[in-house]
């Protein structure tokens, strides 16, 4: 069974290029034949985090959100 996953990294210092933990999770998702539907990095800001999670939770194509 393929699971559609959205991955959110919360950090004030990382970018997609140097987010090692996010890259490892993205690789593991792919290796297990799941689909990474979206990946974002957001600063440690409650309102920004909340907005992304609410937006993702409304999308039918996302089964799981990992933060």
N, C-alpha and C positions, 0 to 999 in steps of 0.2 A: 504494500500500500504506500503510495507516494503522499507525503505530507507537504503542503505549501507553507513555507516559513518566512516570516519577516524578522529581521535581526536589527536590534537597536543597541548601539554602544553609547553610553553616557560618559563623557569625558570633556575636560577643559583643555586637554593637551594633545590629543590624538587626531589624526586625519585618516581617511581611508587608506592612504599609502603606508602609514606606520602603525595602524591598529592591529597588533599581532594577535591578540585574543580573538578579535572579530574575524580575522583572516583564517585562524585555526577553525573556528566554528563554521564559517562558510565552507571550508574544505571538507569538514566532517559531514555537513549537511549533504553536499554533493556526493561524497563517497558512499553514503547510505541510500543513494538514489532518491533523495528528497529534492524539492525545488526551493531555491532561495528566491522568493518573489520580490523582496525589497530589502535593502540594507541601508541604514542611515547612521550617521554620527551626530549627536546633539550635545550641546554644552549642558552642564549640570544646572538646568533651569526648569523648575517644576512645571511652569506653563507650557514650555516648548515640548517637554516630555509628554505631558498630558495630551496636547494637541495631536502629536504623532500617533500615540497609542489609540486615541479615540478614532482618528481617521482610519487607521489600520483595522480596528475592530469592526468597522462598517463595511469592509471589503469582503465579499463572499469568497474570493479566491485565496484568502489568507486563513489557514487553519490554526496556526500557532504563532505567537509573538514571543520572541526571546529578547530579554533585556539584560 
